[in-house]
């Protein structure tokens, strides 16, 4: 059974399943997060939705690069969780199924290419307070031991 985080399921609300893939990127005690300015400013683990026909690992590399400008190497799969949420940028009620990988940074290739995102290095312990959702914080905590 996959763990659930976040708000409870709303009775009568239809949710569309949205698989996504995300990265806990650690360099020593530093975490590479993304800051998304819209629709609500927040710190997040880099990652996002897997496009139709896209392989999950390819999606991870694409999303991390778009949101941080970094290339990463995958170390291990940390796990998965789901959350039910409204995504205002898509006007969509979604059941997000989030798979999380532990990664290490390899090389910065430039600034994020996705509008409204910026790459932010922070102490991993700070990430435990600043990441916007409970599932991301739980996966970071798991990575830290």
N, CA, C and O of each residue as an XYZ file, in Angstrom:
580
protein
N       0.845     -1.184      0.000
C       0.000      0.000      0.000
C       0.889      1.246      0.000
O       1.867      1.322      0.744
N       0.546      2.193     -0.821
C       1.332      3.416     -0.942
C       0.859      4.434      0.097
O      -0.340      4.608      0.311
N       1.802      5.087      0.724
C       1.507      6.061      1.772
C       0.862      7.312      1.176
O       1.199      7.721      0.065
N      -0.064      7.914      1.917
C      -0.742      9.130      1.466
C      -0.383     10.276      2.392
O      -0.312     10.114      3.610
N      -0.155     11.448      1.790
C       0.121     12.671      2.532
C      -0.840     13.753      2.074
O      -1.451     13.651      1.010
N      -0.966     14.791      2.891
C      -1.729     15.962      2.478
C      -3.185     15.910      2.869
O      -3.602     15.158      3.750
N      -3.945     16.744      2.174
C      -5.356     16.909      2.511
C      -6.145     15.635      2.244
O      -5.771     14.839      1.383
N      -7.233     15.441      2.980
C      -8.058     14.245      2.761
C      -8.785     14.316      1.415
O      -8.988     15.388      0.845
N      -9.163     13.142      0.940
C      -9.948     13.058     -0.285
C     -11.296     13.735     -0.036
O     -11.935     13.500      0.990
N     -11.719     14.572     -0.974
C     -13.005     15.266     -0.846
C     -14.126     14.365     -1.374
O     -14.087     13.952     -2.533
N     -15.104     14.062     -0.553
C     -16.210     13.212     -1.016
C     -16.885     13.827     -2.237
O     -17.188     15.020     -2.265
N     -17.113     12.988     -3.243
C     -17.795     13.439     -4.454
C     -16.884     14.108     -5.472
O     -17.311     14.354     -6.600
N     -15.646     14.409     -5.110
C     -14.716     15.055     -6.040
C     -14.059     13.993     -6.921
O     -13.604     12.965     -6.420
N     -14.008     14.237     -8.225
C     -13.334     13.342     -9.146
C     -11.880     13.800     -9.283
O     -11.609     14.981     -9.504
N     -10.963     12.864     -9.151
C      -9.536     13.153     -9.266
C      -8.969     12.422    -10.475
O      -9.347     11.283    -10.751
N      -8.070     13.070    -11.190
C      -7.373     12.415    -12.299
C      -6.001     11.970    -11.806
O      -5.260     12.753    -11.211
N      -5.676     10.723    -12.056
C      -4.380     10.187    -11.621
C      -3.270     10.848    -12.434
O      -3.341     10.923    -13.661
N      -2.253     11.321    -11.735
C      -1.142     12.023    -12.377
C       0.175     11.495    -11.812
O       0.599     11.916    -10.736
N       0.834     10.566    -12.537
C       2.124     10.064    -12.066
C       3.215     11.115    -12.244
O       3.275     11.814    -13.255
N       4.068     11.203    -11.240
C       5.173     12.148    -11.301
C       6.419     11.546    -10.693
O       6.371     10.524    -10.008
N       7.538     12.200    -10.958
C       8.822     11.710    -10.491
C       9.642     12.899    -10.007
O       9.687     13.945    -10.655
N      10.293     12.722     -8.853
C      10.945     13.835     -8.166
C      12.293     13.396     -7.617
O      12.552     12.201     -7.472
N      13.154     14.367     -7.310
C      14.509     14.068     -6.851
C      14.833     14.779     -5.545
O      14.588     15.975     -5.391
N      15.391     14.013     -4.607
C      16.075     14.573     -3.452
C      17.530     14.647     -3.898
O      18.194     13.619     -4.032
N      18.027     15.863     -4.129
C      19.385     16.058     -4.648
C      20.254     16.573     -3.504
O      20.093     17.701     -3.036
N      21.176     15.721     -3.068
C      22.033     16.070     -1.935
C      23.494     16.125     -2.359
O      23.979     15.283     -3.115
N      24.177     17.142     -1.847
C      25.622     17.270     -1.977
C      26.140     17.541     -0.572
O      26.113     18.677     -0.099
N      26.612     16.489      0.092
C      26.959     16.619      1.506
C      25.698     16.908      2.297
O      24.719     16.165      2.215
N      25.723     17.999      3.071
C      24.529     18.358      3.851
C      23.683     19.416      3.160
O      22.814     20.024      3.785
N      23.934     19.640      1.862
C      23.185     20.646      1.099
C      22.144     19.987      0.191
O      22.406     18.958     -0.433
N      20.970     20.595      0.130
C      19.854     20.132     -0.699
C      19.657     21.117     -1.844
O      19.654     22.329     -1.630
N      19.493     20.598     -3.058
C      19.119     21.426     -4.201
C      17.607     21.328     -4.369
O      17.077     20.271     -4.712
N      16.927     22.428     -4.126
C      15.469     22.495     -4.276
C      15.147     23.444     -5.415
O      16.031     24.117     -5.946
N      13.896     23.494     -5.781
C      13.434     24.492     -6.737
C      12.430     25.389     -6.024
O      11.629     24.925     -5.213
N      12.486     26.674     -6.339
C      11.482     27.606     -5.821
C      10.577     27.952     -6.983
O      11.025     28.484     -7.999
N       9.300     27.648     -6.827
C       8.291     27.946     -7.846
C       7.555     29.200     -7.402
O       7.027     29.254     -6.291
N       7.519     30.205     -8.265
C       6.909     31.483     -7.872
C       5.395     31.514     -8.072
O       4.703     32.237     -7.356
N       4.863     30.745     -9.032
C       3.422     30.742     -9.311
C       2.900     29.319     -9.352
O       3.667     28.425     -9.710
N       1.675     29.051     -9.018
C       0.637     29.984     -8.585
C       0.785     30.392     -7.124
O       0.256     31.425     -6.712
N       1.506     29.583     -6.332
C       1.757     29.903     -4.929
C       3.268     29.769     -4.729
O       3.823     28.704     -5.002
N       3.947     30.819     -4.263
C       5.391     30.691     -4.054
C       5.697     29.603     -3.030
O       5.167     29.612     -1.919
N       6.575     28.652     -3.427
C       6.919     27.574     -2.512
C       8.186     26.865     -2.960
O       8.550     26.883     -4.135
N       8.854     26.235     -1.986
C      10.006     25.386     -2.265
C       9.504     23.966     -2.488
O       8.610     23.491     -1.788
N      10.095     23.296     -3.475
C       9.683     21.943     -3.838
C      10.905     21.098     -4.159
O      11.986     21.622     -4.427
N      10.719     19.780     -4.128
C      11.713     18.909     -4.727
C      11.591     19.061     -6.231
O      10.472     19.114     -6.743
N      12.703     19.135     -6.962
C      12.609     19.218     -8.422
C      11.961     17.965     -8.987
O      12.234     16.854     -8.534
N      11.117     18.149     -9.962
C      10.453     17.033    -10.618
C       9.090     17.454    -11.115
O       8.726     18.629    -11.068
N       8.343     16.479    -11.592
C       7.012     16.790    -12.099
C       6.397     15.612    -12.809
O       6.819     14.465    -12.660
N       5.384     15.934    -13.586
C       4.606     14.913    -14.267
C       5.382     14.179    -15.340
O       6.254     14.739    -16.005
N       5.041     12.909    -15.490
C       5.612     12.078    -16.545
C       4.691     12.197    -17.753
O       3.509     11.860    -17.674
N       5.230     12.675    -18.865
C       4.425     12.857    -20.074
C       4.021     11.504    -20.659
O       4.709     10.500    -20.473
N       2.894     11.500    -21.367
C       2.409     10.275    -22.009
C       3.500      9.719    -22.925
O       4.039     10.437    -23.767
N       3.819      8.432    -22.753
C       4.824      7.765    -23.574
C       6.257      7.979    -23.113
O       7.181      7.388    -23.673
N       6.457      8.818    -22.100
C       7.803      9.111    -21.606
C       8.223      8.075    -20.561
O       7.410      7.654    -19.738
N       9.460      7.678    -20.597
C       9.992      6.773    -19.578
C      10.220      7.563    -18.289
O      10.677      8.704    -18.347
N       9.910      6.982    -17.130
C      10.029      7.717    -15.870
C      11.417      8.319    -15.609
O      11.507      9.470    -15.182
N      12.490      7.576    -15.854
C      13.829      8.105    -15.575
C      14.156      9.257    -16.525
O      14.787     10.232    -16.117
N      13.741      9.155    -17.767
C      13.931     10.264    -18.709
C      13.162     11.495    -18.221
O      13.654     12.618    -18.326
N      11.958     11.281    -17.688
C      11.165     12.390    -17.148
C      11.872     13.040    -15.959
O      11.855     14.262    -15.810
N      12.494     12.210    -15.111
C      13.210     12.755    -13.958
C      14.334     13.686    -14.421
O      14.454     14.812    -13.939
N      15.145     13.210    -15.347
C      16.250     14.036    -15.844
C      15.729     15.316    -16.520
O      16.293     16.392    -16.321
N      14.673     15.203    -17.307
C      14.096     16.373    -17.983
C      13.586     17.386    -16.963
O      13.902     18.573    -17.053
N      12.806     16.925    -16.003
C      12.206     17.831    -15.022
C      13.263     18.507    -14.149
O      13.188     19.711    -13.903
N      14.243     17.738    -13.682
C      15.302     18.319    -12.853
C      16.043     19.391    -13.641
O      16.311     20.473    -13.117
N      16.374     19.101    -14.893
C      17.078     20.087    -15.713
C      16.217     21.344    -15.934
O      16.709     22.465    -15.801
N      14.936     21.153    -16.271
C      14.051     22.306    -16.516
C      13.908     23.188    -15.283
O      13.861     24.413    -15.398
N      13.840     22.575    -14.101
C      13.551     23.335    -12.884
C      14.790     23.817    -12.133
O      14.690     24.699    -11.281
N      15.966     23.242    -12.443
C      17.175     23.656    -11.717
C      18.345     24.030    -12.618
O      19.235     24.768    -12.195
N      18.360     23.533    -13.859
C      19.510     23.736    -14.730
C      20.638     22.744    -14.488
O      21.710     22.876    -15.079
N      20.415     21.751    -13.627
C      21.437     20.775    -13.264
C      21.201     19.430    -13.928
O      20.062     19.047    -14.199
N      22.283     18.722    -14.186
C      22.261     17.300    -14.523
C      22.576     16.551    -13.233
O      23.393     16.999    -12.428
N      21.923     15.409    -13.044
C      22.116     14.631    -11.825
C      22.405     13.171    -12.153
O      22.150     12.700    -13.261
N      22.943     12.473    -11.163
C      23.124     11.023    -11.237
C      22.227     10.409    -10.170
O      22.194     10.869     -9.029
N      21.510      9.378    -10.552
C      20.601      8.699     -9.631
C      21.388      7.739     -8.749
O      22.207      6.956     -9.231
N      21.126      7.815     -7.456
C      21.773      6.898     -6.510
C      20.846      5.735     -6.156
O      21.264      4.577     -6.175
N      19.569      6.048     -5.827
C      18.629      4.981     -5.462
C      17.207      5.521     -5.440
O      16.973      6.725     -5.337
N      16.261      4.585     -5.540
C      14.846      4.927     -5.390
C      14.544      4.971     -3.907
O      14.809      4.012     -3.181
N      13.983      6.097     -3.454
C      13.634      6.230     -2.036
C      12.262      5.655     -1.735
O      12.049      5.080     -0.668
N      11.327      5.805     -2.668
C       9.976      5.323     -2.428
C       8.967      6.130     -3.213
O       9.306      6.839     -4.160
N       7.725      6.006     -2.799
C       6.636      6.696     -3.483
C       5.556      7.055     -2.468
O       5.435      6.428     -1.416
N       4.790      8.061     -2.803
C       3.635      8.431     -1.996
C       2.599      9.050     -2.929
O       2.881      9.351     -4.089
N       1.412      9.227     -2.401
C       0.378      9.891     -3.193
C      -0.269     10.979     -2.364
O      -0.287     10.938     -1.134
N      -0.796     11.950     -3.080
C      -1.554     13.002     -2.416
C      -2.644     13.480     -3.361
O      -2.489     13.465     -4.582
N      -3.737     13.900     -2.771
C      -4.892     14.383     -3.513
C      -4.905     15.895     -3.364
O      -4.921     16.417     -2.250
N      -4.898     16.603     -4.502
C      -4.756     18.052     -4.443
C      -5.349     18.723     -5.672
O      -5.535     18.099     -6.716
N      -5.636     19.993     -5.523
C      -6.048     20.805     -6.663
C      -4.812     21.460     -7.244
O      -4.011     22.040     -6.511
N      -4.649     21.374     -8.561
C      -3.513     21.976     -9.254
C      -4.029     23.167    -10.063
O      -4.492     22.997    -11.190
N      -3.950     24.376     -9.489
C      -4.532     25.535    -10.165
C      -3.924     25.840    -11.531
O      -4.607     26.356    -12.416
N      -2.627     25.519    -11.705
C      -1.992     25.797    -12.997
C      -2.585     24.973    -14.131
O      -2.447     25.332    -15.300
N      -3.250     23.860    -13.786
C      -3.904     22.997    -14.784
C      -5.419     22.962    -14.615
O      -6.108     22.286    -15.380
N      -5.950     23.685    -13.618
C      -7.369     23.626    -13.269
C      -7.795     22.160    -13.159
O      -8.731     21.718    -13.824
N      -7.083     21.417    -12.300
C      -7.231     19.974    -12.236
C      -7.200     19.488    -10.794
O      -6.326     19.873    -10.017
N      -8.157     18.643    -10.446
C      -8.102     17.894     -9.186
C      -7.351     16.615     -9.504
O      -7.775     15.842    -10.362
N      -6.227     16.383     -8.811
C      -5.349     15.278     -9.169
C      -5.055     14.371     -7.986
O      -4.943     14.813     -6.842
N      -4.933     13.089     -8.300
C      -4.322     12.130     -7.397
C      -2.886     12.014     -7.890
O      -2.607     11.302     -8.855
N      -1.980     12.714     -7.223
C      -0.581     12.702     -7.621
C       0.090     11.476     -7.021
O       0.066     11.274     -5.807
N       0.683     10.667     -7.875
C       1.447      9.510     -7.448
C       2.911      9.872     -7.682
O       3.381      9.905     -8.819
N       3.621     10.140     -6.592
C       4.958     10.727     -6.638
C       6.016      9.682     -6.307
O       6.028      9.134     -5.204
N       6.898      9.408     -7.251
C       8.026      8.508     -7.029
C       9.264      9.378     -6.816
O       9.514     10.318     -7.571
N      10.033      9.051     -5.777
C      11.151      9.897     -5.368
C      12.461      9.119     -5.460
O      12.565      7.984     -4.996
N      13.459      9.760     -6.073
C      14.798      9.191     -6.183
C      15.805     10.066     -5.449
O      15.695     11.292     -5.449
N      16.769      9.434     -4.836
C      17.909     10.138     -4.250
C      18.935     10.319     -5.358
O      19.300      9.360     -6.038
N      19.397     11.545     -5.536
C      20.344     11.866     -6.604
C      21.489     12.697     -6.059
O      21.419     13.252     -4.962
N      22.542     12.766     -6.852
C      23.644     13.677     -6.542
C      23.826     14.603     -7.734
O      23.615     14.195     -8.876
N      24.215     15.841     -7.479
C      24.433     16.766     -8.581
C      25.691     16.372     -9.363
O      26.682     15.936     -8.778
N      25.639     16.529    -10.684
C      26.786     16.212    -11.521
C      27.371     17.495    -12.103
O      28.571     17.749    -11.994
N      26.507     18.302    -12.723
C      27.014     19.500    -13.385
C      25.882     20.498    -13.597
O      24.776     20.134    -13.999
N      26.181     21.761    -13.318
C      25.221     22.832    -13.621
C      25.427     23.240    -15.070
O      26.533     23.602    -15.470
N      24.358     23.182    -15.854
C      24.437     23.510    -17.274
C      23.917     24.905    -17.586
O      24.108     25.409    -18.693
N      23.260     25.531    -16.614
C      22.718     26.867    -16.839
C      21.568     27.120    -15.898
O      21.306     26.321    -14.998
N      20.874     28.232    -16.100
C      19.726     28.525    -15.243
C      18.535     27.620    -15.590
O      18.512     27.016    -16.662
N      17.559     27.524    -14.700
C      16.353     26.751    -15.022
C      15.696     27.296    -16.295
O      15.670     28.504    -16.531
N      15.174     26.386    -17.097
C      14.498     26.813    -18.331
C      12.993     26.953    -18.136
O      12.315     27.542    -18.977
N      12.463     26.420    -17.039
C      11.029     26.509    -16.791
C      10.716     27.839    -16.113
O      11.273     28.164    -15.065
N       9.824     28.595    -16.725
C       9.463     29.915    -16.206
C       8.982     29.819    -14.768
O       8.266     28.888    -14.399
N       9.385     30.795    -13.962
C       8.920     30.859    -12.584
C       9.644     29.951    -11.616
O       9.265     29.876    -10.447
N      10.691     29.250    -12.076
C      11.456     28.362    -11.201
C      12.867     28.896    -11.022
O      13.461     29.441    -11.952
N      13.393     28.733     -9.822
C      14.796     29.044     -9.579
C      15.394     27.940     -8.725
O      14.729     27.372     -7.859
N      16.668     27.646     -8.986
C      17.385     26.624     -8.232
C      17.901     27.244     -6.946
O      18.478     28.332     -6.965
N      17.694     26.554     -5.822
C      18.100     27.073     -4.522
C      18.814     25.972     -3.749
O      18.255     24.905     -3.495
N      20.077     26.255     -3.376
C      20.801     25.367     -2.473
C      20.512     25.814     -1.060
O      20.519     27.008     -0.761
N      20.257     24.852     -0.188
C      19.990     25.156      1.223
C      20.469     23.983      2.072
O      20.596     22.864      1.576
N      20.733     24.241      3.345
C      21.022     23.096      4.215
C      19.838     22.120      4.180
O      18.679     22.534      4.227
N      20.142     20.838      4.097
C      19.070     19.835      4.033
C      18.131     19.954      5.225
O      16.924     19.763      5.079
N      18.667     20.266      6.401
C      17.818     20.424      7.592
C      16.827     21.575      7.402
O      15.703     21.509      7.899
N      17.228     22.620      6.693
C      16.318     23.728      6.391
C      15.211     23.252      5.453
O      14.058     23.665      5.583
N      15.566     22.384      4.511
C      14.573     21.819      3.595
C      13.467     21.082      4.327
O      12.324     21.063      3.870
N      13.800     20.470      5.467
C      12.782     19.765      6.257
C      11.700     20.730      6.755
O      10.577     20.313      7.036
N      12.036     22.007      6.863
C      11.053     23.017      7.280
C      10.414     23.719      6.081
O       9.231     24.056      6.121
N      11.191     23.942      5.012
C      10.721     24.805      3.930
C      10.010     24.100      2.780
O       9.217     24.729      2.080
N      10.269     22.816      2.567
C       9.582     22.142      1.456
C       8.074     22.206      1.686
O       7.598     22.047      2.810
N       7.339     22.438      0.614
C       5.926     22.794      0.717
C       4.998     21.654      1.105
O       3.927     21.904      1.659
N       5.377     20.405      0.830
C       4.402     19.369      1.176
C       5.007     18.280      2.060
O       6.209     18.015      2.032
N       4.129     17.665      2.840
C       4.519     16.659      3.826
C       5.239     15.470      3.197
O       6.186     14.941      3.779
N       4.797     15.048      2.018
C       5.419     13.901      1.363
C       6.869     14.178      0.997
O       7.739     13.334      1.212
N       7.133     15.370      0.440
C       8.511     15.737      0.095
C       9.380     15.788      1.349
O      10.517     15.316      1.340
N       8.848     16.356      2.417
C       9.618     16.439      3.660
C       9.900     15.041      4.220
O      10.997     14.788      4.718
N       8.937     14.145      4.145
C       9.131     12.781      4.641
C      10.206     12.045      3.826
O      11.016     11.307      4.387
N      10.209     12.247      2.518
C      11.216     11.587      1.673
C      12.606     12.163      1.931
O      13.592     11.425      1.929
N      12.692     13.474      2.151
C      13.978     14.079      2.503
C      14.457     13.518      3.832
O      15.628     13.167      3.971
N      13.562     13.430      4.812
C      13.930     12.876      6.126
C      14.439     11.452      5.975
O      15.419     11.074      6.616
N      13.781     10.654      5.133
C      14.219      9.280      4.895
C      15.628      9.272      4.286
O      16.464      8.462      4.683
N      15.893     10.155      3.338
C      17.213     10.215      2.701
C      18.301     10.599      3.697
O      19.436     10.132      3.601
N      17.946     11.448      4.647
C      18.910     11.902      5.643
C      19.147     10.868      6.741
O      20.109     10.959      7.504
N      18.249      9.883      6.803
C      18.398      8.823      7.814
C      17.677      9.184      9.030
O      17.680      8.423      9.998
